[in-house]
Amino acid sequence: MGGSGSGKTTVLRLIGGQLRPSSGSVSVDGQIVHELDTENLYLMRRKMGMLFQHGALFTDLTAFENVAFPLREHTDLNEELIRTLVLMKLHAVGLRNAAQLKPAEISGGMGRRVALARAIALDPELIMYDEPFAGLDPISMGVTANLIRNLNDALGSTSILVSHDVKECFAIADYVYFLSSGKIVAHGTPAEMAVSTHPYVKQFVNAEADGPVPFHYPGKTLADDLGLHAEGSR
Amino acid sequence: MIARFLAAIGAWLRCSIEDLGFAVRSFFIIIAASGGLFRRPRLVVEQLFFVGSRSLVITTVSGLFVGMVLGLQGYYTLTTYGATQSLGQLVALSLMRELGPVVTALLFAGRAGTSLTAEIGLMKAGEQLSAMEMMAVNPIQRVLAPRLWAGVIAMPILGGIFTAVGIIGSYLVGVVLIGVDEGSFWAQMQGGVDIWKDIVNGTYVKSMVFGIAVTFIALFQGYQAQPTPEDVSGATTRTVVISSLMVWWLDFMMTAMMFSK
């Protein structure tokens, strides 16, 4: 968790190998991600699923075809089996009956659920969620949060969820890390974080306007900008 | 002052060479990623429909009118020399060697090229290409390569159609409306056109080269566009401008090589 620009999405991109670290390394399943060649990186990514902030569904394909995409690309399953698997995944997210709709014909929350079904199509060992609650209404937010937790438990996978939605995250997460300016500033269970006295965590959890994260963008003071020092000294 | 001017020229030159090198490298990366298409030709066929079939109407209609205008202007000019019987040859050579491939390429850049750039740019903006990468699917292999080959296959076919329809257009104006002798029209055309030099080289080889250039420029611009509305629209404009200039330059070079005595 962390504010906008704190480096949350960057962490996910580093884990997925879409960015190379300028220093240090990221290890996934015993492998240093940025040292892998393209072939091995792609092999490792087959064990991962990722839900993008706005779903990143293929707009020219139906919900069914979107979920079928990774299955068609990475398996030799026949059409009947693919159909069964896709309908099961869509059923798991409650959208089996929306299988033939295109992304433009469904709501943002439904789109996020289709993207979730696509992310788990190959039963990944690691699922990454990039701001899964952004822009959702409270009902869709609750539905998505429950789905993430239930699918995680059902698949027995590891989930890394990046978000700034305190209530939903604390409800479903086992452990929380707080990021600020690219660094981990606090971590613990949701219960520990809820009562944390760390200034950043306190400001974030209680949604305080001012604190370690200042209201004003750092720079010159208002007095400097308006030249008030010279006037005041006369 | 002079030092700053020279430094600016140097920086511009260095950036231009770097950009060119990057573009050439990208081209070969797409070619290298095309191997998988032999196993999945369906991907190319789908794109052939989008870039080829959907460009048919504008190509055919433009070809018809260009041919009609060529027939009319050719007739007026040839009347001065009393050589109206050569109208068929004039029209055929103009269309096969130059107008057919060049105008088709310019239309292709406007119709299919812009569409490809916008599509790839918007896929990037919508994180669809990133999503593909995270699904262990190479977007160069899955998205760019099929589109490039579809453009390479579609352009010669469209160029051929443009030329054929253009000849029909000039026939309608020259023979049917004005009354040029039909026998002379076709006989002169048959006698003056060399299949290898004018049709294969003039229309098909030129069109194929234009197809490679225009489609690659469109894909490259889309893929390199920043995921913002301004940059995607800017990339679309750049596709048309760079493709058009490239078509004219390539046409001059190929004409010099193919038709020099």
Interface residues (C-beta under 8 A of the other chain):
Chain A: G16 Q18 T38 Y42 L43 R45 R46 M48 M50 F52 Q53 H54 A56 L57 F58 T59 F69 P70 E73 H74 R118
Chain B: G126 E127 Q128 S130 A131 E133 M134 M135 A136 V137 N138 R142
